[in-house]
């Protein structure tokens, strides 16, 4: 019976780590990434200067996001190893989970900084539309 509980705990912890990474990635790439970028490019009338500045921001953020996503994958691998080592919710697993959360937080912070960098390029009326889009994205029920 104890072995069954250990296996179940390991599977649940792995699932939680994976779901957290997927959720962070989905928010970062969908809401603040392609969805918001599409909105800015397609629904706001940008000047050539704004387009150029936005393209530069997007290129820099793509590199940063790839680096942070790599760090999150490494943290998830460490969690998997800790779970395999301990076979219970022990100190190594706990520390590995904290590391996964920290890397996910780093990605979210970088994404939010990127959103503010994008906003800075916009004119006041564009900023108001952008702010509504961001607010809607962050408060919308993800099941919709």
C-alpha distance (Angstrom), angle and dihedral (degrees) to the residues before:
residue distance angle dihedral
X1 . . .
X2 3.83 . .
X3 3.81 91.7 .
X4 3.80 90.1 53.8
X5 3.81 90.4 53.1
X6 3.80 91.6 49.1
X7 3.79 92.7 49.7
X8 3.80 90.9 47.1
X9 3.82 91.7 48.6
X10 3.80 91.3 49.6
X11 3.79 92.1 49.5
X12 3.80 92.9 47.2
X13 3.80 92.6 48.8
X14 3.81 91.3 49.0
X15 3.78 90.3 48.5
X16 3.81 91.8 49.4
X17 3.80 91.7 51.1
X18 3.78 92.5 48.1
X19 3.79 93.1 46.5
X20 3.78 91.1 50.3
X21 3.79 91.9 51.4
X22 3.80 91.5 46.4
X23 3.81 91.8 48.7
X24 3.80 92.4 50.5
X25 3.79 91.1 46.7
X26 3.80 92.4 47.4
X27 3.79 92.5 50.8
X28 3.78 93.6 44.1
X29 3.77 98.3 45.6
X30 3.80 99.9 33.2
X31 3.79 107.0 34.9
X32 3.76 103.8 27.9
X33 3.76 94.5 21.2
X34 3.75 125.2 45.9
X35 3.81 96.9 -2.7
X36 3.78 94.8 52.3
X37 3.78 93.6 38.2
X38 3.80 90.3 50.8
X39 3.79 89.6 50.4
X40 3.81 92.2 50.6
X41 3.81 93.9 45.9
X42 3.80 98.5 39.2
X43 3.80 106.0 32.0
X44 3.79 104.1 31.4
X45 3.78 119.4 67.0
X46 3.77 102.0 -127.4
X47 3.77 126.9 -168.6
X48 3.78 119.6 -125.0
X49 3.81 88.6 -104.7
X50 3.81 91.6 52.2
X51 3.83 90.7 49.0
X52 3.79 91.2 50.5
X53 3.80 93.2 47.9
X54 3.80 91.5 46.0
X55 3.81 91.7 50.2
X56 3.81 89.6 52.9
X57 3.82 91.3 49.4
X58 3.78 91.7 48.9
X59 3.79 92.6 49.8
X60 3.81 92.3 51.1
X61 3.78 92.6 45.7
X62 3.82 92.7 49.2
X63 3.82 88.8 59.7
X64 3.80 93.1 45.5
X65 3.81 92.9 46.1
X66 3.81 91.6 50.3
X67 3.82 90.0 51.6
X68 3.82 92.6 48.3
X69 3.79 93.0 46.0
X70 3.80 88.2 51.9
X71 3.81 89.5 52.7
X72 3.81 89.7 50.8
X73 3.80 90.8 51.4
X74 3.82 90.3 50.7
X75 3.82 90.0 50.1
X76 3.81 90.4 50.5
X77 3.81 89.7 50.6
X78 3.81 89.3 51.9
X79 3.79 89.0 51.0
X80 3.79 90.6 51.7
X81 3.81 90.0 50.1
X82 3.81 92.4 47.5
X83 3.79 90.6 50.9
X84 3.77 90.4 49.8
X85 3.83 90.8 48.6
X86 3.78 98.2 47.1
X87 3.80 105.2 27.3
X88 3.80 87.8 -155.5
X89 3.78 140.7 58.0
X90 3.76 94.3 -78.8
X91 3.81 134.7 148.1
X92 3.82 94.6 -80.1
X93 3.81 92.2 51.5
X94 3.79 91.2 45.4
X95 3.81 92.0 51.3
X96 3.79 91.0 46.9
X97 3.81 91.1 51.9
X98 3.80 89.7 50.6
X99 3.80 88.4 52.2
X100 3.83 91.8 50.7
X101 3.80 89.7 50.9
X102 3.81 91.7 48.1
X103 3.81 92.3 51.7
X104 3.82 91.1 47.2
X105 3.81 88.0 49.9
X106 3.80 90.7 50.9
X107 3.80 89.5 53.9
X108 3.79 92.8 48.1
X109 3.82 92.3 47.8
X110 3.80 91.6 49.9
X111 3.80 90.1 48.7
X112 3.80 92.5 51.1
X113 3.83 90.5 48.3
X114 3.80 87.9 51.3
X115 3.81 91.0 51.0
X116 3.82 89.8 53.4
X117 3.81 90.4 46.8
X118 3.80 89.1 53.6
X119 3.81 91.0 48.0
X120 3.80 91.5 52.8
X121 3.82 90.4 63.0
X122 3.81 92.6 57.4
X123 3.79 131.1 90.0
X124 3.86 117.4 -116.1
X125 3.83 95.2 -95.9
X126 3.80 90.7 46.5
X127 3.80 89.2 48.6
X128 3.81 91.3 55.6
X129 3.82 91.0 52.3
X130 3.79 90.6 44.5
X131 3.82 91.8 49.5
X132 3.81 90.9 52.6
X133 3.81 90.6 49.8
X134 3.81 92.3 49.7
X135 3.80 92.5 46.1
X136 3.80 91.5 48.9
X137 3.81 91.5 48.8
X138 3.79 92.9 50.6
X139 3.80 96.7 45.2
X140 3.80 100.7 38.0
X141 3.79 118.0 109.4
X142 3.83 104.7 -105.4
X143 3.81 89.7 -140.8
X144 3.82 90.6 66.0
